[in-house]
């Protein structure tokens, strides 16, 4: 009878450990999902900025400047 009690106590400790492991695993998956979403939103803003830059370069080229001058101007140069 004492052996049965010892076995049940050992199993209870493992249950708590596995439960804690599961909670940590879910938490890390949640953090990873949030990080991936933040990266995706970052790419959206880069795409918008790229469109604005390209339209700026095209506009400057249409005014008679070279491509190098247009890029320099749209990057904030003189």
mmCIF file of the N, C-alpha and C atoms, coordinates in Angstrom:
data_MODEL
# 
_entry.id   MODEL 
# 
loop_
_atom_site.group_PDB 
_atom_site.id 
_atom_site.type_symbol 
_atom_site.label_atom_id 
_atom_site.label_alt_id 
_atom_site.label_comp_id 
_atom_site.label_asym_id 
_atom_site.label_entity_id 
_atom_site.label_seq_id 
_atom_site.pdbx_PDB_ins_code 
_atom_site.Cartn_x 
_atom_site.Cartn_y 
_atom_site.Cartn_z 
_atom_site.occupancy 
_atom_site.B_iso_or_equiv 
_atom_site.pdbx_formal_charge 
_atom_site.auth_seq_id 
_atom_site.auth_comp_id 
_atom_site.auth_asym_id 
_atom_site.auth_atom_id 
_atom_site.pdbx_PDB_model_num 
ATOM 1   N N  . UNK A 1 1  ? 0.818  -1.186 0.000   1.00 0.00 ? 1  UNK A N  1 
ATOM 2   C CA . UNK A 1 1  ? 0.000  0.000  0.000   1.00 0.00 ? 1  UNK A CA 1 
ATOM 3   C C  . UNK A 1 1  ? 0.867  1.257  0.000   1.00 0.00 ? 1  UNK A C  1 
ATOM 4   N N  . UNK A 1 2  ? 1.977  1.248  0.670   1.00 0.00 ? 2  UNK A N  1 
ATOM 5   C CA . UNK A 1 2  ? 2.851  2.413  0.695   1.00 0.00 ? 2  UNK A CA 1 
ATOM 6   C C  . UNK A 1 2  ? 3.488  2.635  -0.674  1.00 0.00 ? 2  UNK A C  1 
ATOM 7   N N  . UNK A 1 3  ? 3.707  1.567  -1.438  1.00 0.00 ? 3  UNK A N  1 
ATOM 8   C CA . UNK A 1 3  ? 4.274  1.700  -2.776  1.00 0.00 ? 3  UNK A CA 1 
ATOM 9   C C  . UNK A 1 3  ? 3.305  2.410  -3.714  1.00 0.00 ? 3  UNK A C  1 
ATOM 10  N N  . UNK A 1 4  ? 2.015  2.139  -3.579  1.00 0.00 ? 4  UNK A N  1 
ATOM 11  C CA . UNK A 1 4  ? 1.005  2.784  -4.422  1.00 0.00 ? 4  UNK A CA 1 
ATOM 12  C C  . UNK A 1 4  ? 0.950  4.281  -4.154  1.00 0.00 ? 4  UNK A C  1 
ATOM 13  N N  . UNK A 1 5  ? 1.081  4.680  -2.910  1.00 0.00 ? 5  UNK A N  1 
ATOM 14  C CA . UNK A 1 5  ? 1.056  6.098  -2.560  1.00 0.00 ? 5  UNK A CA 1 
ATOM 15  C C  . UNK A 1 5  ? 2.280  6.811  -3.128  1.00 0.00 ? 5  UNK A C  1 
ATOM 16  N N  . UNK A 1 6  ? 3.425  6.183  -3.096  1.00 0.00 ? 6  UNK A N  1 
ATOM 17  C CA . UNK A 1 6  ? 4.641  6.776  -3.633  1.00 0.00 ? 6  UNK A CA 1 
ATOM 18  C C  . UNK A 1 6  ? 4.509  6.978  -5.140  1.00 0.00 ? 6  UNK A C  1 
ATOM 19  N N  . UNK A 1 7  ? 3.938  6.010  -5.840  1.00 0.00 ? 7  UNK A N  1 
ATOM 20  C CA . UNK A 1 7  ? 3.770  6.113  -7.289  1.00 0.00 ? 7  UNK A CA 1 
ATOM 21  C C  . UNK A 1 7  ? 2.830  7.252  -7.659  1.00 0.00 ? 7  UNK A C  1 
ATOM 22  N N  . UNK A 1 8  ? 1.748  7.418  -6.908  1.00 0.00 ? 8  UNK A N  1 
ATOM 23  C CA . UNK A 1 8  ? 0.798  8.479  -7.224  1.00 0.00 ? 8  UNK A CA 1 
ATOM 24  C C  . UNK A 1 8  ? 1.404  9.855  -6.960  1.00 0.00 ? 8  UNK A C  1 
ATOM 25  N N  . UNK A 1 9  ? 2.251  9.983  -5.975  1.00 0.00 ? 9  UNK A N  1 
ATOM 26  C CA . UNK A 1 9  ? 2.902  11.265 -5.713  1.00 0.00 ? 9  UNK A CA 1 
ATOM 27  C C  . UNK A 1 9  ? 3.875  11.625 -6.836  1.00 0.00 ? 9  UNK A C  1 
ATOM 28  N N  . UNK A 1 10 ? 4.601  10.659 -7.346  1.00 0.00 ? 10 UNK A N  1 
ATOM 29  C CA . UNK A 1 10 ? 5.534  10.919 -8.431  1.00 0.00 ? 10 UNK A CA 1 
ATOM 30  C C  . UNK A 1 10 ? 4.791  11.362 -9.695  1.00 0.00 ? 10 UNK A C  1 
ATOM 31  N N  . UNK A 1 11 ? 3.681  10.749 -9.957  1.00 0.00 ? 11 UNK A N  1 
ATOM 32  C CA . UNK A 1 11 ? 2.889  11.077 -11.143 1.00 0.00 ? 11 UNK A CA 1 
ATOM 33  C C  . UNK A 1 11 ? 2.320  12.493 -11.040 1.00 0.00 ? 11 UNK A C  1 
ATOM 34  N N  . UNK A 1 12 ? 1.930  12.914 -9.851  1.00 0.00 ? 12 UNK A N  1 
ATOM 35  C CA . UNK A 1 12 ? 1.383  14.253 -9.654  1.00 0.00 ? 12 UNK A CA 1 
ATOM 36  C C  . UNK A 1 12 ? 2.404  15.328 -9.963  1.00 0.00 ? 12 UNK A C  1 
ATOM 37  N N  . UNK A 1 13 ? 3.645  15.114 -9.619  1.00 0.00 ? 13 UNK A N  1 
ATOM 38  C CA . UNK A 1 13 ? 4.705  16.073 -9.913  1.00 0.00 ? 13 UNK A CA 1 
ATOM 39  C C  . UNK A 1 13 ? 4.951  16.191 -11.407 1.00 0.00 ? 13 UNK A C  1 
ATOM 40  N N  . UNK A 1 14 ? 4.875  15.081 -12.090 1.00 0.00 ? 14 UNK A N  1 
ATOM 41  C CA . UNK A 1 14 ? 5.069  15.091 -13.539 1.00 0.00 ? 14 UNK A CA 1 
ATOM 42  C C  . UNK A 1 14 ? 3.916  15.800 -14.241 1.00 0.00 ? 14 UNK A C  1 
ATOM 43  N N  . UNK A 1 15 ? 2.716  15.641 -13.706 1.00 0.00 ? 15 UNK A N  1 
ATOM 44  C CA . UNK A 1 15 ? 1.545  16.312 -14.296 1.00 0.00 ? 15 UNK A CA 1 
ATOM 45  C C  . UNK A 1 15 ? 1.715  17.831 -14.241 1.00 0.00 ? 15 UNK A C  1 
ATOM 46  N N  . UNK A 1 16 ? 2.144  18.319 -13.100 1.00 0.00 ? 16 UNK A N  1 
ATOM 47  C CA . UNK A 1 16 ? 2.331  19.759 -12.943 1.00 0.00 ? 16 UNK A CA 1 
ATOM 48  C C  . UNK A 1 16 ? 3.427  20.270 -13.870 1.00 0.00 ? 16 UNK A C  1 
ATOM 49  N N  . UNK A 1 17 ? 4.476  19.485 -13.996 1.00 0.00 ? 17 UNK A N  1 
ATOM 50  C CA . UNK A 1 17 ? 5.578  19.864 -14.868 1.00 0.00 ? 17 UNK A CA 1 
ATOM 51  C C  . UNK A 1 17 ? 5.132  19.911 -16.327 1.00 0.00 ? 17 UNK A C  1 
ATOM 52  N N  . UNK A 1 18 ? 4.385  18.920 -16.762 1.00 0.00 ? 18 UNK A N  1 
ATOM 53  C CA . UNK A 1 18 ? 3.898  18.895 -18.139 1.00 0.00 ? 18 UNK A CA 1 
ATOM 54  C C  . UNK A 1 18 ? 2.887  20.017 -18.390 1.00 0.00 ? 18 UNK A C  1 
ATOM 55  N N  . UNK A 1 19 ? 2.071  20.330 -17.411 1.00 0.00 ? 19 UNK A N  1 
ATOM 56  C CA . UNK A 1 19 ? 1.124  21.431 -17.544 1.00 0.00 ? 19 UNK A CA 1 
ATOM 57  C C  . UNK A 1 19 ? 1.865  22.761 -17.705 1.00 0.00 ? 19 UNK A C  1 
ATOM 58  N N  . UNK A 1 20 ? 2.890  22.954 -16.894 1.00 0.00 ? 20 UNK A N  1 
ATOM 59  C CA . UNK A 1 20 ? 3.688  24.181 -16.995 1.00 0.00 ? 20 UNK A CA 1 
ATOM 60  C C  . UNK A 1 20 ? 4.383  24.252 -18.351 1.00 0.00 ? 20 UNK A C  1 
ATOM 61  N N  . UNK A 1 21 ? 4.893  23.121 -18.834 1.00 0.00 ? 21 UNK A N  1 
ATOM 62  C CA . UNK A 1 21 ? 5.536  23.079 -20.147 1.00 0.00 ? 21 UNK A CA 1 
ATOM 63  C C  . UNK A 1 21 ? 4.539  23.466 -21.245 1.00 0.00 ? 21 UNK A C  1 
ATOM 64  N N  . UNK A 1 22 ? 3.319  22.962 -21.163 1.00 0.00 ? 22 UNK A N  1 
ATOM 65  C CA . UNK A 1 22 ? 2.285  23.286 -22.153 1.00 0.00 ? 22 UNK A CA 1 
ATOM 66  C C  . UNK A 1 22 ? 1.949  24.765 -22.147 1.00 0.00 ? 22 UNK A C  1 
ATOM 67  N N  . UNK A 1 23 ? 1.820  25.351 -20.971 1.00 0.00 ? 23 UNK A N  1 
ATOM 68  C CA . UNK A 1 23 ? 1.518  26.781 -20.859 1.00 0.00 ? 23 UNK A CA 1 
ATOM 69  C C  . UNK A 1 23 ? 2.660  27.611 -21.455 1.00 0.00 ? 23 UNK A C  1 
ATOM 70  N N  . UNK A 1 24 ? 3.892  27.232 -21.161 1.00 0.00 ? 24 UNK A N  1 
ATOM 71  C CA . UNK A 1 24 ? 5.049  27.963 -21.708 1.00 0.00 ? 24 UNK A CA 1 
ATOM 72  C C  . UNK A 1 24 ? 5.079  27.833 -23.226 1.00 0.00 ? 24 UNK A C  1 
ATOM 73  N N  . UNK A 1 25 ? 4.780  26.643 -23.741 1.00 0.00 ? 25 UNK A N  1 
ATOM 74  C CA . UNK A 1 25 ? 4.785  26.418 -25.186 1.00 0.00 ? 25 UNK A CA 1 
ATOM 75  C C  . UNK A 1 25 ? 3.714  27.275 -25.868 1.00 0.00 ? 25 UNK A C  1 
ATOM 76  N N  . UNK A 1 26 ? 2.520  27.336 -25.295 1.00 0.00 ? 26 UNK A N  1 
ATOM 77  C CA . UNK A 1 26 ? 1.457  28.177 -25.857 1.00 0.00 ? 26 UNK A CA 1 
ATOM 78  C C  . UNK A 1 26 ? 1.830  29.652 -25.807 1.00 0.00 ? 26 UNK A C  1 
ATOM 79  N N  . UNK A 1 27 ? 2.434  30.073 -24.721 1.00 0.00 ? 27 UNK A N  1 
ATOM 80  C CA . UNK A 1 27 ? 2.854  31.463 -24.586 1.00 0.00 ? 27 UNK A CA 1 
ATOM 81  C C  . UNK A 1 27 ? 3.891  31.850 -25.626 1.00 0.00 ? 27 UNK A C  1 
ATOM 82  N N  . UNK A 1 28 ? 4.848  30.964 -25.859 1.00 0.00 ? 28 UNK A N  1 
ATOM 83  C CA . UNK A 1 28 ? 5.875  31.280 -26.849 1.00 0.00 ? 28 UNK A CA 1 
ATOM 84  C C  . UNK A 1 28 ? 5.288  31.295 -28.262 1.00 0.00 ? 28 UNK A C  1 
ATOM 85  N N  . UNK A 1 29 ? 4.327  30.440 -28.540 1.00 0.00 ? 29 UNK A N  1 
ATOM 86  C CA . UNK A 1 29 ? 3.668  30.464 -29.854 1.00 0.00 ? 29 UNK A CA 1 
ATOM 87  C C  . UNK A 1 29 ? 2.900  31.767 -30.048 1.00 0.00 ? 29 UNK A C  1 
ATOM 88  N N  . UNK A 1 30 ? 2.263  32.241 -29.000 1.00 0.00 ? 30 UNK A N  1 
ATOM 89  C CA . UNK A 1 30 ? 1.515  33.491 -29.058 1.00 0.00 ? 30 UNK A CA 1 
ATOM 90  C C  . UNK A 1 30 ? 2.452  34.670 -29.331 1.00 0.00 ? 30 UNK A C  1 
ATOM 91  N N  . UNK A 1 31 ? 3.586  34.700 -28.651 1.00 0.00 ? 31 UNK A N  1 
ATOM 92  C CA . UNK A 1 31 ? 4.565  35.772 -28.851 1.00 0.00 ? 31 UNK A CA 1 
ATOM 93  C C  . UNK A 1 31 ? 5.107  35.729 -30.279 1.00 0.00 ? 31 UNK A C  1 
ATOM 94  N N  . UNK A 1 32 ? 5.347  34.534 -30.799 1.00 0.00 ? 32 UNK A N  1 
ATOM 95  C CA . UNK A 1 32 ? 5.833  34.397 -32.176 1.00 0.00 ? 32 UNK A CA 1 
ATOM 96  C C  . UNK A 1 32 ? 4.807  34.917 -33.171 1.00 0.00 ? 32 UNK A C  1 
ATOM 97  N N  . UNK A 1 33 ? 3.540  34.621 -32.938 1.00 0.00 ? 33 UNK A N  1 
ATOM 98  C CA . UNK A 1 33 ? 2.483  35.094 -33.839 1.00 0.00 ? 33 UNK A CA 1 
ATOM 99  C C  . UNK A 1 33 ? 2.408  36.616 -33.837 1.00 0.00 ? 33 UNK A C  1 
ATOM 100 N N  . UNK A 1 34 ? 2.528  37.227 -32.687 1.00 0.00 ? 34 UNK A N  1 
ATOM 101 C CA . UNK A 1 34 ? 2.482  38.688 -32.600 1.00 0.00 ? 34 UNK A CA 1 
ATOM 102 C C  . UNK A 1 34 ? 3.688  39.292 -33.315 1.00 0.00 ? 34 UNK A C  1 
ATOM 103 N N  . UNK A 1 35 ? 4.860  38.680 -33.154 1.00 0.00 ? 35 UNK A N  1 
ATOM 104 C CA . UNK A 1 35 ? 6.062  39.188 -33.816 1.00 0.00 ? 35 UNK A CA 1 
ATOM 105 C C  . UNK A 1 35 ? 5.920  39.093 -35.341 1.00 0.00 ? 35 UNK A C  1 
ATOM 106 N N  . UNK A 1 36 ? 5.377  38.003 -35.841 1.00 0.00 ? 36 UNK A N  1 
ATOM 107 C CA . UNK A 1 36 ? 5.178  37.854 -37.287 1.00 0.00 ? 36 UNK A CA 1 
ATOM 108 C C  . UNK A 1 36 ? 4.171  38.876 -37.817 1.00 0.00 ? 36 UNK A C  1 
ATOM 109 N N  . UNK A 1 37 ? 3.141  39.155 -37.045 1.00 0.00 ? 37 UNK A N  1 
ATOM 110 C CA . UNK A 1 37 ? 2.168  40.165 -37.460 1.00 0.00 ? 37 UNK A CA 1 
ATOM 111 C C  . UNK A 1 37 ? 2.819  41.544 -37.524 1.00 0.00 ? 37 UNK A C  1 
ATOM 112 N N  . UNK A 1 38 ? 3.668  41.854 -36.564 1.00 0.00 ? 38 UNK A N  1 
ATOM 113 C CA . UNK A 1 38 ? 4.360  43.141 -36.576 1.00 0.00 ? 38 UNK A CA 1 
ATOM 114 C C  . UNK A 1 38 ? 5.282  43.264 -37.781 1.00 0.00 ? 38 UNK A C  1 
ATOM 115 N N  . UNK A 1 39 ? 5.955  42.185 -38.135 1.00 0.00 ? 39 UNK A N  1 
ATOM 116 C CA . UNK A 1 39 ? 6.817  42.196 -39.319 1.00 0.00 ? 39 UNK A CA 1 
ATOM 117 C C  . UNK A 1 39 ? 5.989  42.403 -40.578 1.00 0.00 ? 39 UNK A C  1 
ATOM 118 N N  . UNK A 1 40 ? 4.837  41.746 -40.658 1.00 0.00 ? 40 UNK A N  1 
ATOM 119 C CA . UNK A 1 40 ? 3.971  41.895 -41.836 1.00 0.00 ? 40 UNK A CA 1 
ATOM 120 C C  . UNK A 1 40 ? 3.491  43.333 -41.984 1.00 0.00 ? 40 UNK A C  1 
ATOM 121 N N  . UNK A 1 41 ? 3.106  43.975 -40.892 1.00 0.00 ? 41 UNK A N  1 
ATOM 122 C CA . UNK A 1 41 ? 2.676  45.369 -40.972 1.00 0.00 ? 41 UNK A CA 1 
ATOM 123 C C  . UNK A 1 41 ? 3.837  46.275 -41.361 1.00 0.00 ? 41 UNK A C  1 
ATOM 124 N N  . UNK A 1 42 ? 5.034  45.925 -40.951 1.00 0.00 ? 42 UNK A N  1 
ATOM 125 C CA . UNK A 1 42 ? 6.219  46.680 -41.346 1.00 0.00 ? 42 UNK A CA 1 
ATOM 126 C C  . UNK A 1 42 ? 6.443  46.614 -42.844 1.00 0.00 ? 42 UNK A C  1 
ATOM 127 N N  . UNK A 1 43 ? 6.209  45.457 -43.453 1.00 0.00 ? 43 UNK A N  1 
ATOM 128 C CA . UNK A 1 43 ? 6.367  45.325 -44.895 1.00 0.00 ? 43 UNK A CA 1 
ATOM 129 C C  . UNK A 1 43 ? 5.321  46.142 -45.647 1.00 0.00 ? 43 UNK A C  1 
ATOM 130 N N  . UNK A 1 44 ? 4.131  46.272 -45.089 1.00 0.00 ? 44 UNK A N  1 
ATOM 131 C CA . UNK A 1 44 ? 3.087  47.080 -45.740 1.00 0.00 ? 44 UNK A CA 1 
ATOM 132 C C  . UNK A 1 44 ? 3.525  48.539 -45.829 1.00 0.00 ? 44 UNK A C  1 
ATOM 133 N N  . UNK A 1 45 ? 4.113  49.069 -44.776 1.00 0.00 ? 45 UNK A N  1 
ATOM 134 C CA . UNK A 1 45 ? 4.542  50.465 -44.805 1.00 0.00 ? 45 UNK A CA 1 
ATOM 135 C C  . UNK A 1 45 ? 5.724  50.657 -45.752 1.00 0.00 ? 45 UNK A C  1 
ATOM 136 N N  . UNK A 1 46 ? 6.599  49.667 -45.856 1.00 0.00 ? 46 UNK A N  1 
ATOM 137 C CA . UNK A 1 46 ? 7.717  49.746 -46.793 1.00 0.00 ? 46 UNK A CA 1 
ATOM 138 C C  . UNK A 1 46 ? 7.193  49.774 -48.221 1.00 0.00 ? 46 UNK A C  1 
ATOM 139 N N  . UNK A 1 47 ? 6.160  49.002 -48.488 1.00 0.00 ? 47 UNK A N  1 
ATOM 140 C CA . UNK A 1 47 ? 5.574  48.961 -49.825 1.00 0.00 ? 47 UNK A CA 1 
ATOM 141 C C  . UNK A 1 47 ? 4.974  50.317 -50.196 1.00 0.00 ? 47 UNK A C  1 
ATOM 142 N N  . UNK A 1 48 ? 4.274  50.936 -49.260 1.00 0.00 ? 48 UNK A N  1 
ATOM 143 C CA . UNK A 1 48 ? 3.693  52.263 -49.515 1.00 0.00 ? 48 UNK A CA 1 
ATOM 144 C C  . UNK A 1 48 ? 4.781  53.301 -49.751 1.00 0.00 ? 48 UNK A C  1 
ATOM 145 N N  . UNK A 1 49 ? 5.833  53.251 -48.937 1.00 0.00 ? 49 UNK A N  1 
ATOM 146 C CA . UNK A 1 49 ? 6.928  54.200 -49.081 1.00 0.00 ? 49 UNK A CA 1 
ATOM 147 C C  . UNK A 1 49 ? 7.623  54.015 -50.426 1.00 0.00 ? 49 UNK A C  1 
ATOM 148 N N  . UNK A 1 50 ? 7.730  52.783 -50.866 1.00 0.00 ? 50 UNK A N  1 
ATOM 149 C CA . UNK A 1 50 ? 8.353  52.497 -52.159 1.00 0.00 ? 50 UNK A CA 1 
ATOM 150 C C  . UNK A 1 50 ? 7.539  53.095 -53.305 1.00 0.00 ? 50 UNK A C  1 
ATOM 151 N N  . UNK A 1 51 ? 6.220  52.987 -53.224 1.00 0.00 ? 51 UNK A N  1 
ATOM 152 C CA . UNK A 1 51 ? 5.363  53.557 -54.270 1.00 0.00 ? 51 UNK A CA 1 
ATOM 153 C C  . UNK A 1 51 ? 5.513  55.077 -54.335 1.00 0.00 ? 51 UNK A C  1 
ATOM 154 N N  . UNK A 1 52 ? 5.555  55.719 -53.174 1.00 0.00 ? 52 UNK A N  1 
ATOM 155 C CA . UNK A 1 52 ? 5.706  57.175 -53.131 1.00 0.00 ? 52 UNK A CA 1 
ATOM 156 C C  . UNK A 1 52 ? 7.056  57.579 -53.709 1.00 0.00 ? 52 UNK A C  1 
ATOM 157 N N  . UNK A 1 53 ? 8.112  56.843 -53.361 1.00 0.00 ? 53 UNK A N  1 
ATOM 158 C CA . UNK A 1 53 ? 9.452  57.143 -53.871 1.00 0.00 ? 53 UNK A CA 1 
ATOM 159 C C  . UNK A 1 53 ? 9.494  56.987 -55.390 1.00 0.00 ? 53 UNK A C  1 
ATOM 160 N N  . UNK A 1 54 ? 8.924  55.899 -55.900 1.00 0.00 ? 54 UNK A N  1 
ATOM 161 C CA . UNK A 1 54 ? 8.931  55.671 -57.350 1.00 0.00 ? 54 UNK A CA 1 
ATOM 162 C C  . UNK A 1 54 ? 8.166  56.760 -58.094 1.00 0.00 ? 54 UNK A C  1 
ATOM 163 N N  . UNK A 1 55 ? 7.042  57.182 -57.548 1.00 0.00 ? 55 UNK A N  1 
ATOM 164 C CA . UNK A 1 55 ? 6.282  58.243 -58.215 1.00 0.00 ? 55 UNK A CA 1 
ATOM 165 C C  . UNK A 1 55 ? 7.056  59.566 -58.179 1.00 0.00 ? 55 UNK A C  1 
ATOM 166 N N  . UNK A 1 56 ? 7.792  59.807 -57.117 1.00 0.00 ? 56 UNK A N  1 
ATOM 167 C CA . UNK A 1 56 ? 8.623  61.009 -57.027 1.00 0.00 ? 56 UNK A CA 1 
ATOM 168 C C  . UNK A 1 56 ? 9.707  60.981 -58.093 1.00 0.00 ? 56 UNK A C  1 
ATOM 169 N N  . UNK A 1 57 ? 10.375 59.846 -58.243 1.00 0.00 ? 57 UNK A N  1 
ATOM 170 C CA . UNK A 1 57 ? 11.438 59.719 -59.237 1.00 0.00 ? 57 UNK A CA 1 
ATOM 171 C C  . UNK A 1 57 ? 10.884 59.919 -60.645 1.00 0.00 ? 57 UNK A C  1 
ATOM 172 N N  . UNK A 1 58 ? 9.753  59.314 -60.930 1.00 0.00 ? 58 UNK A N  1 
ATOM 173 C CA . UNK A 1 58 ? 9.149  59.462 -62.268 1.00 0.00 ? 58 UNK A CA 1 
ATOM 174 C C  . UNK A 1 58 ? 8.795  60.916 -62.546 1.00 0.00 ? 58 UNK A C  1 
ATOM 175 N N  . UNK A 1 59 ? 8.247  61.591 -61.547 1.00 0.00 ? 59 UNK A N  1 
ATOM 176 C CA . UNK A 1 59 ? 7.871  63.001 -61.719 1.00 0.00 ? 59 UNK A CA 1 
ATOM 177 C C  . UNK A 1 59 ? 9.089  63.881 -62.003 1.00 0.00 ? 59 UNK A C  1 
ATOM 178 N N  . UNK A 1 60 ? 10.178 63.661 -61.278 1.00 0.00 ? 60 UNK A N  1 
ATOM 179 C CA . UNK A 1 60 ? 11.387 64.466 -61.479 1.00 0.00 ? 60 UNK A CA 1 
ATOM 180 C C  . UNK A 1 60 ? 12.005 64.179 -62.847 1.00 0.00 ? 60 UNK A C  1 
ATOM 181 N N  . UNK A 1 61 ? 11.988 62.917 -63.281 1.00 0.00 ? 61 UNK A N  1 
ATOM 182 C CA . UNK A 1 61 ? 12.526 62.566 -64.596 1.00 0.00 ? 61 UNK A CA 1 
ATOM 183 C C  . UNK A 1 61 ? 11.705 63.231 -65.702 1.00 0.00 ? 61 UNK A C  1 
ATOM 184 N N  . UNK A 1 62 ? 10.390 63.281 -65.516 1.00 0.00 ? 62 UNK A N  1 
ATOM 185 C CA . UNK A 1 62 ? 9.528  63.927 -66.521 1.00 0.00 ? 62 UNK A CA 1 
ATOM 186 C C  . UNK A 1 62 ? 9.806  65.423 -66.621 1.00 0.00 ? 62 UNK A C  1 
ATOM 187 N N  . UNK A 1 63 ? 10.336 66.024 -65.571 1.00 0.00 ? 63 UNK A N  1 
ATOM 188 C CA . UNK A 1 63 ? 10.674 67.452 -65.591 1.00 0.00 ? 63 UNK A CA 1 
ATOM 189 C C  . UNK A 1 63 ? 12.020 67.726 -66.261 1.00 0.00 ? 63 UNK A C  1 
ATOM 190 N N  . UNK A 1 64 ? 12.693 66.689 -66.734 1.00 0.00 ? 64 UNK A N  1 
ATOM 191 C CA . UNK A 1 64 ? 13.916 66.884 -67.495 1.00 0.00 ? 64 UNK A CA 1 
ATOM 192 C C  . UNK A 1 64 ? 15.205 66.546 -66.774 1.00 0.00 ? 64 UNK A C  1 
ATOM 193 N N  . UNK A 1 65 ? 15.167 66.018 -65.574 1.00 0.00 ? 65 UNK A N  1 
ATOM 194 C CA . UNK A 1 65 ? 16.388 65.655 -64.846 1.00 0.00 ? 65 UNK A CA 1 
ATOM 195 C C  . UNK A 1 65 ? 16.818 64.230 -65.218 1.00 0.00 ? 65 UNK A C  1 
ATOM 196 N N  . UNK A 1 66 ? 18.062 63.910 -64.887 1.00 0.00 ? 66 UNK A N  1 
ATOM 197 C CA . UNK A 1 66 ? 18.537 62.542 -65.096 1.00 0.00 ? 66 UNK A CA 1 
ATOM 198 C C  . UNK A 1 66 ? 18.024 61.647 -63.968 1.00 0.00 ? 66 UNK A C  1 
ATOM 199 N N  . UNK A 1 67 ? 18.181 60.344 -64.163 1.00 0.00 ? 67 UNK A N  1 
ATOM 200 C CA . UNK A 1 67 ? 17.721 59.394 -63.146 1.00 0.00 ? 67 UNK A CA 1 
ATOM 201 C C  . UNK A 1 67 ? 18.504 59.575 -61.844 1.00 0.00 ? 67 UNK A C  1 
ATOM 202 N N  . UNK A 1 68 ? 19.799 59.794 -61.956 1.00 0.00 ? 68 UNK A N  1 
ATOM 203 C CA . UNK A 1 68 ? 20.623 59.969 -60.754 1.00 0.00 ? 68 UNK A CA 1 
ATOM 204 C C  . UNK A 1 68 ? 20.204 61.212 -59.973 1.00 0.00 ? 68 UNK A C  1 
ATOM 205 N N  . UNK A 1 69 ? 19.944 62.296 -60.688 1.00 0.00 ? 69 UNK A N  1 
ATOM 206 C CA . UNK A 1 69 ? 19.503 63.526 -60.009 1.00 0.00 ? 69 UNK A CA 1 
ATOM 207 C C  . UNK A 1 69 ? 18.135 63.324 -59.363 1.00 0.00 ? 69 UNK A C  1 
ATOM 208 N N  . UNK A 1 70 ? 17.254 62.592 -60.046 1.00 0.00 ? 70 UNK A N  1 
ATOM 209 C CA . UNK A 1 70 ? 15.917 62.358 -59.511 1.00 0.00 ? 70 UNK A CA 1 
ATOM 210 C C  . UNK A 1 70 ? 15.977 61.529 -58.232 1.00 0.00 ? 70 UNK A C  1 
ATOM 211 N N  . UNK A 1 71 ? 16.811 60.484 -58.246 1.00 0.00 ? 71 UNK A N  1 
ATOM 212 C CA . UNK A 1 71 ? 16.937 59.647 -57.049 1.00 0.00 ? 71 UNK A CA 1 
ATOM 213 C C  . UNK A 1 71 ? 17.525 60.438 -55.897 1.00 0.00 ? 71 UNK A C  1 
ATOM 214 N N  . UNK A 1 72 ? 18.555 61.229 -56.167 1.00 0.00 ? 72 UNK A N  1 
ATOM 215 C CA . UNK A 1 72 ? 19.172 62.041 -55.130 1.00 0.00 ? 72 UNK A CA 1 
ATOM 216 C C  . UNK A 1 72 ? 18.144 63.029 -54.542 1.00 0.00 ? 72 UNK A C  1 
ATOM 217 N N  . UNK A 1 73 ? 17.361 63.654 -55.406 1.00 0.00 ? 73 UNK A N  1 
ATOM 218 C CA . UNK A 1 73 ? 16.351 64.611 -54.954 1.00 0.00 ? 73 UNK A CA 1 
ATOM 219 C C  . UNK A 1 73 ? 15.299 63.925 -54.070 1.00 0.00 ? 73 UNK A C  1 
ATOM 220 N N  . UNK A 1 74 ? 14.820 62.759 -54.518 1.00 0.00 ? 74 UNK A N  1 
ATOM 221 C CA . UNK A 1 74 ? 13.763 62.064 -53.769 1.00 0.00 ? 74 UNK A CA 1 
ATOM 222 C C  . UNK A 1 74 ? 14.281 61.459 -52.456 1.00 0.00 ? 74 UNK A C  1 
ATOM 223 N N  . UNK A 1 75 ? 15.574 61.260 -52.366 1.00 0.00 ? 75 UNK A N  1 
ATOM 224 C CA . UNK A 1 75 ? 16.167 60.782 -51.099 1.00 0.00 ? 75 UNK A CA 1 
ATOM 225 C C  . UNK A 1 75 ? 16.388 61.913 -50.109 1.00 0.00 ? 75 UNK A C  1 
ATOM 226 N N  . UNK A 1 76 ? 16.120 63.138 -50.532 1.00 0.00 ? 76 UNK A N  1 
ATOM 227 C CA . UNK A 1 76 ? 16.262 64.268 -49.623 1.00 0.00 ? 76 UNK A CA 1 
ATOM 228 C C  . UNK A 1 76 ? 17.446 65.143 -49.945 1.00 0.00 ? 76 UNK A C  1 
ATOM 229 N N  . UNK A 1 77 ? 18.099 64.876 -51.066 1.00 0.00 ? 77 UNK A N  1 
ATOM 230 C CA . UNK A 1 77 ? 19.236 65.703 -51.466 1.00 0.00 ? 77 UNK A CA 1 
ATOM 231 C C  . UNK A 1 77 ? 18.770 67.000 -52.097 1.00 0.00 ? 77 UNK A C  1 
ATOM 232 N N  . UNK A 1 78 ? 19.704 67.803 -52.567 1.00 0.00 ? 78 UNK A N  1 
ATOM 233 C CA . UNK A 1 78 ? 19.373 69.111 -53.169 1.00 0.00 ? 78 UNK A CA 1 
ATOM 234 C C  . UNK A 1 78 ? 18.796 68.960 -54.540 1.00 0.00 ? 78 UNK A C  1 
# 
